[in-house]
């Protein structure tokens, strides 16, 4: 059973890359290891934390890999959400039901912004990798 407010990445902050002493951070794609996500995502969703800690105050960047057909029903976030579609095709909408005809189709290279507490849904048409760069603490609140 889901709690009303759920952390996206649970204990994954230990997998984050970190810059020491203000040094630049450079993360080659070959160094990124996606690990199993936590609720509200099923185990098929994979995550890599690139910088920061989504559970804490401050800026963070994560990549989230969704298999084709993944759906996140109507939900909100307690902070603004900035998302770039790195690969794949998704639909994002704000109606009461997940309906790709009513959603916006976003392909690789697309960007979307959801202000905090704005209800929205998400559906991955193909395997999709999203990059979320925003401030924490971040969570998913199912509606």
Secondary structure, 3 states (H helix, E strand, C coil): CCCCEEECCCCHHHHCCCCCCCCCCCCCHHHCCCEECCCCCCCCCEEEEEECCCCCCEEEEEEEEECCCCEEEEEECCCCEEEEEEECEEEEECCCCCCCCCCEEEECCCEEEECCCCCEEEEECCCEEEEEEEEECCEEEEC
